[in-house]
């Protein structure tokens, strides 16, 4: 049975891509955190408003993509 991970080189490539994705995710998270803190410091948004929106979006994301029987 041939799998995508059948060679060590394929496995190294996959792990390298995963590391790149994790690093990019970290940088996006830091940028988002900085933007949120600036909005709070400038009085544009409150932490409570951000938390409320997070909860609203989280509820939408948790919905199944199709009707459940």
N, C-alpha and C positions, 0 to 999 in steps of 0.2 A: 504494500500500500504506500503510495507516494503522498506525502503531505507537503504543505507549503513550507514547513520547517524542516524539510528533509536534508538540507545541507547546513553546515555551521555558518556559512556566509549569509544565507537567508535569515537565520536566527539573529545574527549580529546586526543585519540591516533593520530588522523589525525592532530590535531593542534600541537601536540608535534613533529611529523615528519616534519611538515612544518617549525617549529622553528629550528629544526636541519639542514634542508636543507638551510635555510636562513643564519645560522651561518657559515656553510661550504662554501657557496657562498661568504660571506664576506671575509673569510680567503683566499680563492682562489684569490679574487680580489686584496687584499692587497699584496699577494705574486707576482701576475702578475705586479702590479704597481711598486713594488720594483725592479723587474727584468728589467722592461722597463727603469726605472730611472738609474739603474746601467749601462745598455747598452748605454744610452745617455751620462752619465758621462765619460765612458771609450772611447767614440768616435766610438763605434761599429755601432750604428744606430743614426739617427737624428729624431727629433720629426716629421719632415715632411715625412720621410720615413715610420714611424709608421702610421701616419695619412693616407698616401696614401694606405697602405696595409689594414688599417681598412675600408676605403671606398671601396676598391676592394672586400674584403670579405663580406661587408655589401650588396653590389650589388648582389653578388651570393646568399646570404641567402634570399634576398627579392624576388628572382625568385620563381614563383609557382612551386610545385613539378611535375606538369603535364601541358600539353599545354592547354591554355585557348582559348575558341572559340570566 
